[in-house]
Amino acid sequence: MTVTKDSVIGDILKADNSTAPLFIQMGMYCFECPAALGETLAQACAVHGIDVQELVDVLNQHLAQQPPKQE
């Protein structure tokens, strides 16, 4: 998965729930609430005053280091 500013938070967490701590580290503690799960990163970052590109970069770096999932 490649994360963009238009990626939905719920989709990111569903693809790899090990990203949850990264949201917390960036100051986004409400990522588990139902409304937030349907928001894009850009929408959530705007509300929380977080640089969306910084979060995108952190998430993509983390995801690139994860072993491939076996189906």
Phi, psi and omega in degrees: 000136172248125182272138173233175178295341180266001177292142179273134183305315180301323179292322179296312181295324179292322180290325181199100183288354175288356176280345183307313179299333180292323176297317180296315180300330180274000178093015180254090184271348185261019184296345180270350181289148186305320181294318182294328181297337179262000181275153171279163176301319181300317180296312182293319180295323178299318180293322186264359179068037182251142178290112185298321182293325177297316179293318177303314181296317180298314181295315181294322177296316179298313182296326180293336182270354182278143177293151179299141178281137177262136183268000000 
